[in-house]
Amino acid sequence: MADGDAGGRPGEAAVTSDPPVIRSNVPGSFPWGVMHERHPALIRRVGEATPYGPDRRRALDLLLAEITDGVIRPLEGPVHDRELWRSWDRGHLGRRWDDAPFLWAESYFYRKLLAAVGYFDPGPWRGIDPFEPFKQAELLGKGVDEELRALGGLSSMPVEEQARTLVHRALWGNQADLGFRLSAAGAQAGGQVTGLLADDGDLIWPAVDGPGPARVCLVADNAGGELLPDLALIDHLLHTRAVREVSLHVKPSPYYVSDAVPADVVASVRRLSAAGGAAGEVGERLRAAMSSGRLAVRTHAFSCAPLPYDEMPGDLREEFASATLTIMKGDLNYRRLVGDRAWAPTTPFAETVGYFPGPVVALRTLKSDVVVGLGAETVAALEADGRPWRTSGTHALIQARL
Ligand SMILES: O=P(O)(O)OC[C@H]1O[C@](O)(CO)[C@@H](O)[C@@H]1O
């Protein structure tokens, strides 16, 4: 199957009734806006944020030209991940960007952006995160101060309320990733519609507290304002709950603007420790947990793959299969989890994640068209309201399949 258009999940019987994959070839649609407005704006912002020399600037200009009216070109030179991308290709190289699945094209765009800035090349720009200036500004910003201060109020709450609060902070931390803020709608976003569109939050704790030592995987999304509450939640799992071990999955290289990489984990733990008070204690406990191995940071290449999780490789499948619970953070992970398809929003969540090898919960604010697991009345009310509820980041959900 070229790109899973008609179902055909690897390792499973073809599901011919699956809806079509989302592409960016409809002018005016959300994916079209990402590819034609957000990505060019991002190329410009990256060029402004770091003092690259003429070669890198030329490469950024070429990337802009390629995504504007060109076809998808292969990576040039002796790159370390050529074989990987060949295995992920699905026949899209050489076709128009807009005709590839949105998920695939977006992901490849970020890989090409890293190529343009020389992130993997020998030389001065190797390993320089092009998004670091944005991430750093956020980590040092006022919003983060508030987040850290709020941790002080937790100790006076009963444990169940602490847990609920931490899950909600981790959930809403996903609201505004830095890529999302590159669009006018995203820049103005910030409202929250209280009352989740789906709320399986109460299912989390019985799953984690069950008999036997638990191991939790948290598949992180953005750095800064999202990773800090994720880390606070991890601290709760390790310190207050009887969780033996947490695997924190972050991206092996910069991706989707603000996605967390290992350097962001280190920066966030430092930020927590430096804050003093309750946040400082969280930071110190996390540092100790990293030293002892109870908190392990993982970077799997598939975390930056342009494919849904139902195509995950065997070692990652085993990792999730052996976890008591996997927490999937954010919009992109949600798209990869349920499949980036034009699902009817009332499609049961469990039906879309049947392939997932262990208990899984998604914490996600809605920033793209994909959504499943909603009640018909909820959908009718959202549609009647007339505002862009699927993509504005104002709505959130917690969905579990245990
Ligand atoms: O950081 P998150 O929550 O994964 O959101 C990233 C989202 O932003 C977009 O890339 C749009 O810019 C979506 O396609 C994607 O799902």
The ligand as a Tripos MOL2 file, in Angstrom:
@<TRIPOS>MOLECULE
LIG
   16    16     1     0     0
SMALL
NO_CHARGES

@<TRIPOS>ATOM
      1 O1          2.7200   20.3620   19.2270 O.co2     1 LIG1
      2 P1          1.5420   19.5700   18.8230 P.3       1 LIG1
      3 O2          0.4680   19.5760   19.8240 O.co2     1 LIG1
      4 O3          1.9140   18.1790   18.4050 O.co2     1 LIG1
      5 O4          0.9190   20.2830   17.5860 O.3       1 LIG1
      6 C1          1.5590   20.3500   16.3900 C.3       1 LIG1
      7 C2          0.5080   20.5800   15.3970 C.3       1 LIG1
      8 O5          0.8660   21.7180   14.6950 O.3       1 LIG1
      9 C3          0.7610   21.4420   13.3610 C.3       1 LIG1
     10 O6          2.0210   21.0580   12.9260 O.3       1 LIG1
     11 C4          0.3470   22.5700   12.5350 C.3       1 LIG1
     12 O7          1.3780   23.4710   12.4850 O.3       1 LIG1
     13 C5         -0.1940   20.3330   13.3030 C.3       1 LIG1
     14 O8         -0.1700   19.7760   12.1200 O.3       1 LIG1
     15 C6          0.3210   19.5130   14.4140 C.3       1 LIG1
     16 O9         -0.4810   18.4780   14.6390 O.3       1 LIG1
@<TRIPOS>BOND
     1     1     2 2
     2     2     3 1
     3     2     4 1
     4     2     5 1
     5     5     6 1
     6     6     7 1
     7     7     8 1
     8     7    15 1
     9     8     9 1
    10     9    10 1
    11     9    11 1
    12     9    13 1
    13    11    12 1
    14    13    14 1
    15    13    15 1
    16    15    16 1
@<TRIPOS>SUBSTRUCTURE
     1 LIG1         1 GROUP 0 **** ****
